Amino acid sequence: MFNEFMLMNRLFTLLLAMAVTNCLLAQSIYKQAHTSRHNQMVNALLQMQQYHKVAAKPTATTKYRLKARSIRDNTFNALIDSVDLGYTGFRGSTYDYNTMLFPFNYPYSTSPMWNFGGTFTKPQVLFDTLRRWQVNPNTLVYGYYQTDLATYDTGNKLTNYKALYVDSAFYPNTIHKNTFTTAKNISMGISSNWIGGVADSAFKQYFTYDTGNRLTKDSTYELHLGAWRIVSKTFYTYDASKNLTVIENWANTTDTSFLLPLVRQLKYVNTYDASKRLLTVNDSFYNGTSALEAYMKDTFTYTGTFTFHTTWKQHQFDPIDGTWNPQFNMSKHLNSINLPDTVTIRGWDSILSSWVPSTMYVVSYNSNNDPDVLKDYQYNFTSFPATPDFTTKYYYQTFIDNTGVEELPAADNAKVFPNPATNTINITGLNVAQNSVVTYSLVNVSGQVMYNECSPWHGETQINVERFTPGIYWLVIHNDAGQIICRQSVIKP
């Protein structure tokens, strides 16, 4: 599953490649796998932080969410990965400026931290359906490949997730189910692959909390020979400011019987600044013979009060000479509205003892300050190419989110007619001053904005609905303060 996640997330792939390449000959297979788990955990920690919010939006309740995304390999002038997303209601999407992507893939993992803090239970892209086209790893042909289905509770917590693949004989369908406590914390997560209608590689994960609703332990069980066997326990410790400071994982990676005692495998020690932003992550792991051994160290810096980091450096410990050796360095340049427009990744050349370029991302934004195009340049040993190696494009749709918006009592003389309406609807009697700006929106049952217009109020107005497909729509009218002054369903026969 992690390989599939990293195909979507080229950034993580490149970081992992840099972290492993410089030490490939010296590291065991176990250490390489641990690097993957380490990057998973660090990214989960980063996702716990608050995300940078852009205030410049058209109205208080008109929002934009990711509708589709495509990645093109410019060397071969071919699409290699495309995604189309469907939503219902007010659920939307959030761009992650830490990792510079929309994280919309949610593979279950028994690694520590993966289900913590909402990275799986409350995703950043709250789609109901995902359709994906990519190069089939078996046929090497680009085409339709995957459909994902997600359902949520009233708090937008993910309750069910299903992935359906066209080549299920090689990549079995996966099913995830989550249950929650009355305090809206995840209490149990279940994941399984299905082969021939039979659950395979099934896991259960249970979560324990303290009186402050902070996660203190999770325990993972695997279905083995018809019985559930414990395979992992993870413990979480916090400081007085409620920052997660220590993560310790116990497992037994060599026990095929699932009966031997668990051994402490991983430990992460985290530090934060006064704004609760992640500063350092120090990682140690069980070396297979005696005890925990220092392994990876990540450090982050931030600009101003922004919650996304502007530099990320990773070092790996050399147990032979007892030194921390650089692995990679990510830095971000901010544009005039303080959003990252250029991201540079460098790897450490141990022979030259210097940083060498690896990857550069150039990001442009649309008029709503949402990422529009991400260009991926790969260093070719002498320079970056003139044209990007890969181009990622994002596409959006507008929707109305009325959650938390003040709704004023409608005036008795406010009228919307005729209803049902075949051609036009008339609006009169709004409780607003003459010449004040009023915003009219028509929203379909999926929450998508089908009509949006701002105009001065002159006592009445008309909206043409002739082009609308038959169905039920919500007419939502806001005054110039962003308050809802009229909300009424409209039927188009």
Secondary structure, DSSP 8 states (H G I E B T S, - for coil): -HHHHHHH-HHHHHHHHHHHHTTTTTS-HHHHHHHHHHHHHHHHHHHHS--------SSSSEEEEEEEEEEEETTTTEEEEEEEEE--TT--B--BTTTTB---------STTTTGGGTTTS-SB--SEEEEEEE-TTT--EEEEEEEEEEE-TT--EEEEEEEETTTTTS-EEEEEEEE-TTS-EEEEEEEEEETTEEEEEEEEEEEE-TTS-EEEEEEEEEETTEEEEEEEEEEEE-TT--EEEEEEEE-TT-SSS-S--EEEEEEEEEE-TT--EEEEEEEEE-SSSSEEEEEEEEEEE-TT-SSEEEEEEEEEETTTTEEEEEEEEEEEE-TTS-EEEEEEEEEETTTTEEEEEEEEEEEE-TTS-EEEEEEEE--SS---SS-SEEEEEEEEEEE--TT--B----TT-EEESSS-SSEEEEE--SS-TT-EEEEEEE-TTSBEEEEEEEE--SEEEEE-TTS-SEEEEEEEE-TTS-EEEEEEEEE-
